[in-house]
Amino acid sequence: MKRTIDNGTYKVKVDNLLLTGSDNGKPIVFISFKILNGQNKNSLIFTNQVITKGFQIHIANEFLRSLDSGFDITFDTYSQYGQLLMDVHEAIKDNKYLIDYQGSISKTKVQSML
């Protein structure tokens, strides 16, 4: 049964973080979060950001920086960025975050690392 996750504040772990493509081939940063507590425990929140324009890359970069991975978050090429996303995910996979989920990367904010 598919559950709709309401906008709100959740304790989460980053379940998946990768560079993928849309149905029409545009590069997308895909992030899924696993909810760790409450009535939605173990449910996943999915969000993504197309990154074909500078402002879209900026949105993704700002979100990635908020995860506090210790990596210098920069975009040079799609290949480099895809590797960076894998490296960031490996560095943060055990971290827990308090996020304010608002339906998209540009509106979702990491409140703190727990």
N, C-alpha and C positions, 0 to 999 in steps of 0.2 A: 504494500500500500504506500503510495507516494504521499509524503507529508509536506505541506507548505510551511516554510519557516518564516515567521513574521519578523519584520524589522525589530531590532532590539539589541540588548547587551547580552553577550554570551561569553562563557569561558570555553576556549577552543584550543586545538592544536592544528597546525597546518598539515593536512592529510596529503595534499598533492600540490605541486607547483611546477609548471612546465610551460614551454613554448609549443603551441600546436597551431593548427590551421582551421579556419572556418570552412563551412561547406563550399564557399566560393574561393577558397585558397588564401584568404587574408591571414596574416600571422596574428595570433592571439596569445596573451598571457592568461593561462587558466590556473585558478586557485580553488581548492576545496578545503574547507575547514571541518573538523569533526568536533561536534559539541560534546563537552565533557560532563555537563551536569544539567539538572532540571528536567522538565517534562520532555524536552527534545534530546535528552542524552543519547549519544551515539548516532544522531542524525547528522547529515552532511549539508553544509551550505556551499553552494557553487557560485562562483563569480568569475568574470573574465573581462579582459580589456583588449580590444583590437589595437595593434601598434603599427599603423602605417603612416601616421603623421606625427610630427614633433610633439604636439600637445598631448597626444595619446601615450607616447613613450614617457613623457614627463609624469603623467598620472601614474603609470605603472612603476616608474622609478621611485616616486615619492612613497607609494605604498610599500615597495620593497625595502626602502630605507627605514620605514617605521617598524619593520620586523627586527631591526637591530642585530643583523647577522654577523657584523664585523667585516663584511665585504664592501669594497668601493663599488657602488651601484652606478654603472655607466653603460651606455649603449654605443657600440662601435659598429657591429654587424649583427645580423640575425643569428648567425652561427655562434658568435661570441656570447650573445645575450642568452641563447638557449643553454649554453654551458654554464653561464652565470646563474641562471635559475636553478639548474640542478645542484650547483655548489651551495647556493643559499639554502635550498631545501635540505640538503644533507646537514648543514650547520645548525639549522633550527628545528629539525624534525622532532626533537624531544622537548622543545620549549612550549610553554602554555601562555596564552594571551587572553586578555580581556578585550573584546572588540565590540564596537558599536556598529552592528550590521545594518546597512541601509539600502541593500539591493544591488549595489555596484561597487567596483573598486574605488571609483572616484568619490563615492559618498561614505564608504565603510572606513572607519578609523580604528586603529589600534590604540586603545586607551592605555594599556600597560602590559609589560611582560610579567608574568607571575612566577 
